[in-house]
Amino acid sequence: MLDRAGGDVHGEGEEGTHPDFKATHYAIVTGMMALTAMLGGALSGFGALAYGYAWLFTLAFVASVPGLLLIPFVAYRPECQ
């Protein structure tokens, strides 16, 4: 994709977004993040009613285990040194 000046839009800037659209990109991604948080909250309410809090929190804990296991690998990335 080319921008108005004929340059390649992809790969420009530090984050890979065109400098003219960084605020738009931030707003869209922030909205998507908020939407998933709201959907997760609504679904957890239905899950708590259907299965009870003990099963809901057990499922939440089991779902968090893969992320917890990846924490040591994130800390030793070359960019973090």
DRENPA-3360 file (N, C-alpha, C; in nm, 2 decimals, always signed):
BEGIN
1 = MLDRAGGD = +0.08/-0.12/+0.00/+0.00/+0.00/+0.00/+0.09/+0.12/+0.00 ~ +0.05/+0.22/-0.08/+0.13/+0.34/-0.09/+0.06/+0.46/-0.02 ~ +0.14/+0.55/+0.04/+0.08/+0.66/+0.10/+0.06/+0.78/+0.00 ~ +0.02/+0.89/+0.04/+0.00/+1.00/-0.05/+0.13/+1.05/-0.13 ~ +0.24/+1.03/-0.06/+0.37/+1.07/-0.13/+0.43/+0.96/-0.21 ~ +0.36/+0.85/-0.22/+0.41/+0.74/-0.30/+0.50/+0.64/-0.22 ~ +0.52/+0.66/-0.09/+0.60/+0.57/-0.01/+0.53/+0.46/+0.04 ~ +0.60/+0.35/+0.08/+0.53/+0.23/+0.13/+0.49/+0.26/+0.27;
9 = VHGEGEEG = +0.36/+0.24/+0.30/+0.30/+0.26/+0.43/+0.35/+0.16/+0.53 ~ +0.36/+0.03/+0.49/+0.39/-0.08/+0.58/+0.54/-0.07/+0.62 ~ +0.57/-0.08/+0.74/+0.71/-0.09/+0.79/+0.77/+0.05/+0.82 ~ +0.69/+0.16/+0.80/+0.74/+0.29/+0.84/+0.71/+0.32/+0.98 ~ +0.79/+0.39/+1.04/+0.77/+0.43/+1.18/+0.82/+0.32/+1.28 ~ +0.83/+0.35/+1.40/+0.88/+0.26/+1.50/+0.79/+0.13/+1.52 ~ +0.66/+0.16/+1.51/+0.57/+0.05/+1.54/+0.51/-0.01/+1.41 ~ +0.56/+0.03/+1.29/+0.51/-0.02/+1.17/+0.38/+0.05/+1.12;
17 = THPDFKAT = +0.34/+0.16/+1.18/+0.23/+0.23/+1.14/+0.28/+0.37/+1.08 ~ +0.20/+0.42/+0.99/+0.24/+0.54/+0.93/+0.22/+0.65/+1.03 ~ +0.31/+0.75/+1.04/+0.30/+0.85/+1.14/+0.17/+0.93/+1.14 ~ +0.11/+0.95/+1.02/-0.01/+1.02/+1.01/-0.13/+0.95/+1.08 ~ -0.12/+0.82/+1.10/-0.23/+0.74/+1.15/-0.20/+0.68/+1.28 ~ -0.10/+0.72/+1.36/-0.07/+0.66/+1.49/-0.18/+0.68/+1.59 ~ -0.25/+0.80/+1.59/-0.35/+0.82/+1.68/-0.48/+0.74/+1.65 ~ -0.50/+0.72/+1.52/-0.62/+0.64/+1.48/-0.59/+0.50/+1.51;
25 = HYAIVTGM = -0.47/+0.45/+1.49/-0.44/+0.31/+1.52/-0.45/+0.29/+1.67 ~ -0.40/+0.38/+1.75/-0.41/+0.37/+1.90/-0.56/+0.37/+1.94 ~ -0.64/+0.45/+1.88/-0.78/+0.46/+1.92/-0.86/+0.33/+1.89 ~ -0.83/+0.28/+1.77/-0.90/+0.15/+1.73/-0.85/+0.04/+1.82 ~ -0.73/+0.02/+1.84/-0.68/-0.09/+1.92/-0.73/-0.08/+2.07 ~ -0.73/+0.04/+2.12/-0.78/+0.07/+2.26/-0.93/+0.03/+2.26 ~ -1.01/+0.07/+2.16/-1.15/+0.03/+2.16/-1.17/-0.12/+2.15 ~ -1.08/-0.19/+2.07/-1.09/-0.34/+2.06/-1.06/-0.40/+2.20;
33 = MALTAMLG = -0.96/-0.35/+2.27/-0.92/-0.40/+2.40/-1.04/-0.38/+2.50 ~ -1.10/-0.26/+2.50/-1.21/-0.23/+2.59/-1.33/-0.32/+2.56 ~ -1.36/-0.35/+2.43/-1.47/-0.44/+2.39/-1.45/-0.58/+2.44 ~ -1.33/-0.63/+2.43/-1.30/-0.77/+2.48/-1.31/-0.77/+2.63 ~ -1.27/-0.67/+2.70/-1.29/-0.67/+2.84/-1.44/-0.66/+2.88 ~ -1.52/-0.59/+2.81/-1.66/-0.58/+2.84/-1.73/-0.72/+2.81 ~ -1.69/-0.78/+2.70/-1.75/-0.91/+2.66/-1.71/-1.01/+2.76 ~ -1.58/-1.01/+2.80/-1.54/-1.11/+2.90/-1.61/-1.09/+3.03;
41 = GALSGFGA = -1.64/-0.97/+3.07/-1.71/-0.95/+3.20/-1.85/-0.99/+3.19 ~ -1.92/-0.97/+3.08/-2.06/-1.02/+3.06/-2.06/-1.17/+3.05 ~ -1.97/-1.23/+2.98/-1.97/-1.38/+2.97/-1.94/-1.44/+3.11 ~ -1.85/-1.38/+3.18/-1.82/-1.44/+3.31/-1.94/-1.43/+3.41 ~ -2.02/-1.33/+3.39/-2.14/-1.32/+3.47/-2.24/-1.44/+3.44 ~ -2.26/-1.47/+3.31/-2.34/-1.58/+3.27/-2.28/-1.71/+3.32 ~ -2.14/-1.72/+3.31/-2.08/-1.84/+3.36/-2.09/-1.86/+3.51 ~ -2.08/-1.76/+3.58/-2.10/-1.77/+3.73/-2.24/-1.81/+3.77;
49 = LAYGYAWL = -2.34/-1.76/+3.69/-2.48/-1.80/+3.72/-2.50/-1.95/+3.68 ~ -2.44/-1.99/+3.57/-2.46/-2.13/+3.52/-2.38/-2.23/+3.60 ~ -2.26/-2.20/+3.64/-2.17/-2.31/+3.70/-2.13/-2.28/+3.84 ~ -2.15/-2.16/+3.89/-2.11/-2.12/+4.02/-1.97/-2.06/+4.02 ~ -1.94/-1.99/+4.13/-1.81/-1.92/+4.13/-1.69/-2.01/+4.14 ~ -1.70/-2.12/+4.21/-1.58/-2.21/+4.22/-1.54/-2.26/+4.08 ~ -1.63/-2.30/+4.00/-1.59/-2.35/+3.87/-1.54/-2.23/+3.78 ~ -1.60/-2.12/+3.79/-1.56/-2.00/+3.72/-1.42/-1.96/+3.75;
57 = FTLAFVAS = -1.38/-1.96/+3.88/-1.25/-1.92/+3.91/-1.15/-2.03/+3.88 ~ -1.19/-2.15/+3.89/-1.10/-2.26/+3.85/-1.07/-2.25/+3.70 ~ -1.17/-2.23/+3.62/-1.15/-2.21/+3.47/-1.06/-2.09/+3.44 ~ -1.08/-1.98/+3.52/-1.00/-1.86/+3.50/-0.86/-1.89/+3.53 ~ -0.83/-1.97/+3.64/-0.70/-2.00/+3.68/-0.63/-2.09/+3.57 ~ -0.70/-2.19/+3.52/-0.65/-2.28/+3.42/-0.62/-2.21/+3.29 ~ -0.70/-2.11/+3.26/-0.68/-2.03/+3.14/-0.56/-1.94/+3.15 ~ -0.52/-1.91/+3.27/-0.41/-1.82/+3.29/-0.27/-1.89/+3.30;
65 = VPGLLLIP = -0.28/-2.02/+3.32/-0.15/-2.10/+3.33/-0.06/-2.08/+3.21 ~ -0.10/-2.09/+3.09/-0.01/-2.08/+2.98/+0.06/-1.94/+2.98 ~ -0.01/-1.84/+3.01/+0.06/-1.71/+3.02/+0.16/-1.70/+3.13 ~ +0.12/-1.76/+3.25/+0.22/-1.76/+3.36/+0.34/-1.84/+3.33 ~ +0.33/-1.95/+3.25/+0.45/-2.02/+3.21/+0.54/-1.95/+3.12 ~ +0.49/-1.85/+3.04/+0.57/-1.78/+2.95/+0.64/-1.66/+3.01 ~ +0.61/-1.63/+3.13/+0.67/-1.51/+3.20/+0.83/-1.52/+3.20 ~ +0.89/-1.63/+3.24/+1.03/-1.64/+3.24/+1.10/-1.61/+3.10;
73 = FVAYRPEC = +1.03/-1.65/+2.99/+1.09/-1.62/+2.86/+1.08/-1.48/+2.82 ~ +0.98/-1.41/+2.87/+0.96/-1.27/+2.83/+1.07/-1.19/+2.90 ~ +1.11/-1.22/+3.02/+1.21/-1.14/+3.10/+1.35/-1.16/+3.04 ~ +1.38/-1.26/+2.96/+1.51/-1.28/+2.90/+1.52/-1.25/+2.76 ~ +1.43/-1.17/+2.70/+1.44/-1.13/+2.56/+1.56/-1.04/+2.55 ~ +1.63/-1.04/+2.43/+1.75/-0.96/+2.41/+1.72/-0.81/+2.42 ~ +1.59/-0.77/+2.38/+1.55/-0.63/+2.39/+1.54/-0.58/+2.53 ~ +1.53/-0.67/+2.63/+1.51/-0.63/+2.77/+1.64/-0.62/+2.84;
81 = Q = +1.75/-0.65/+2.78/+1.88/-0.65/+2.85/+1.94/-0.51/+2.85;
% end
